[in-house]
């Protein structure tokens, strides 16, 4: 079959690719609603806040490894096979979690299987959507990222209902069924197109990148998403700590809703605004929001702060892959983005765990939020140097 024909599509086929990738990412995004499980996990398995937070952190690490390693193998399989496999493995992980007799089984099912499959589905969804919509990479990646954020927005209410009507088992079984449904549906849709990722390019001229550039991209991305992942991982408990317990389910939903808005806005802005102004400006604004959130009184200021963090995080995670694709070329984008995305994994491990540890030590989130504010300024400095 003609490789050129199968590696890029356009028009209606390109939109079908976005739909297929978006459907799966819609359900995979529920990983970022994990904060509603913190208290139930502490009670069910008699673990500390830091230990419960590690379940989420390890899931983000396995997710990151999948995004890094996955591009080496994506070209060996059809797009439909990859979407189907990632969804079914994720479903298997949630099924194990539903019947887990202990915390180790939860880690294996949720953190390892669900986390790894999550990374394959999300990473492949981003790249295949951009490949199928060349010239509009920012828009395509933004929509897929927005679907991921939408899943995180709508999942908390469903999880909260399931927790109150059957506990963790009901919540995980519902997620398992949803994963099977969207993976089968998405595989059927994308199989009707000729979308496919090519083998990774080997040092294509446009894809050459100096180690110093990788370091700056890594630092800028990692420092900025650290705060987002920290707040996402503890959103419900940040609300509870600020005496908003009656709105606990709304906290992760609110942050995810603005994450969605940021993802959509970021994708379009990446096609229109200079990277330096966009990324440095977002990081500085995020730092200010986190500083204010750390000292805010309970009530609307806390909710407003969570909303702003969600918007900035959503924009940042959609802008970086789009800028990498534009700057270094689509053929090299999966390889380079995979390397930079390891910063997200490092932030995912450190952020939620550190916030939990600091909460255990101080009884609040002030120090954690102040630390995140400082790291956002580091991000602004890194991208200013890179794009000078």
URQUITA-V145892 format. One line per field, one symbol per residue. ss: DSSP state (A for helix, B for strand, O for the rest). burial: 1 if it has 16 or more other ideal C-beta (glycine too) atoms within 10 Angstrom, else 0. A space follows every 10 residues. Layout:
ss = ???
burial = ???
This chain:
ss = OOAAAAAOOO AAAAAAAAAA AAAAAAAAAA AAAAAAAAAA AAAAAOOOAA AAAAAAAAAA AAAAAAAAAA OOOAAAOOAA AAAAAAAAAA AAAAAAAAOO OOAAAAAAAA AAAAAAAAAA AAAAAAAAAA AOOOOOAAAA AAAAAAAAAA AAAAAAAAAA AAAAOOOAAA AAAAAAAAAA AAAAAAAAAA AOOOOOOOOO OOOOAAAOOO AAAAAAAAAA AAAAAAAAAA AAAAAAAAAA AOOOAAAAAA AAAAAAAAAA AAAAAAAAAA OOOOAAAAAA AAAAAAAAAA AAAAAOOOOA AAAAAAAAAA AAAAAAAAAA AAAAAAAAOA AAAAAAAAAA AAAAAAAAAA AAAAAAAAAA AAOOOAAAAA AAAAAAAAAA AAAAAAOO
burial = 0000011110 0011111111 1111111111 1111111110 1001101011 1111111111 1111111101 1001000011 0111111111 1111111101 0010011111 1111111111 1111111111 1110011111 1111111111 1111110111 0110000101 1111110111 0111111011 1011111101 1000001010 0000011111 1111111111 1111111111 1101001111 1111111111 1111111111 1000100111 0111111011 1111010000 0111111111 1111111111 1111111111 1111111111 1111111111 1111111110 0000100110 1110111111 11110110
